[in-house]
Amino acid sequence: MRFLNFLFASKKSESPDTLGAYPEGMQVRALPERRYLKTSRFLAVIILLTTAVMMVVAGFFVYVAQRIDISIANRQVVNLYTIDSARKVIVPAEYKEKVVRATDLYVESLLRDYIIKRNEIVWDNTEMKYRWGDNGPIAGLSDYKRVYSAFQLEADLMFSESRANNFVRDVHLYDLNRLTGSVWEGVFDTFDMPIPDSYKPLCPCKDNSKACIECKQKHASRHQRFRVVIRIIRVPEKQVSNPLGYQIRSYNILYVPIHEGKKYWDIPADLKPEL
């Protein structure tokens, strides 16, 4: 209360040596800054009140912002654009929740089945004739002149080698991604497995689990890794096995060496399957 009385008390003008409610034992000319003592204290009170109001308003905005569900605020994007080191290009940054079209999932499933059936060799001659024949899935999805005619020569060599050396070939597709609108890239391994007397597979598994891969590595006479690049287009001709009319116009395969002494889990992290 004494502070308020001093702040709002009227200035005494009887003596120039007296300031406010607390007289000073000195001349005013010796300490002229005390003439603004009331003003400085008044401004200090205003500053404190303004700071308090600003803190209350800031707290209110923080409280409201935490309770407003804005979809774009929930997307975690570090940069608007990022650099794809594999392709040496700048691409838009992806959100945490990625939207995938149903047609992309269908094409991915179609290409996964195509890669496996094109490179896999089973012991059933009827099944192999259907897969690699003119009426099979490989011929139905491939451009005849650019892809399937070249594959026929490759298929004859693979089939002859398999039957001459009594082995089958298992395929494990690790990764398949779309590079552009019509170009896909994948990585897969092939395991040449011997045929046991009972004609049953030594490793009856098709998944990419660690146990399955180790079993194939243990019994395989040859283990190879390949990178494949596929380009597809839409054609007006549609089939029962391909109702959307996709056709493979190019199928380029590249051998990837596997260094001795390295295990399956030493491949690049982006190619490891999710277990």
PyMOL commands that set and color helices and strands:
alter all, ss='L'
color gray80, all
select helices_A, chain A and resi 2-8+28-30+32-65+71-74+102-119+125-132+137-141+144-165+210-219+264-266+269-271
alter helices_A, ss='H'
color red, helices_A
select strands_A, chain A and resi 81-84+89-92+167-178+183-194+222-234+246-256
alter strands_A, ss='S'
color yellow, strands_A
deselect
rebuild
show_as cartoon
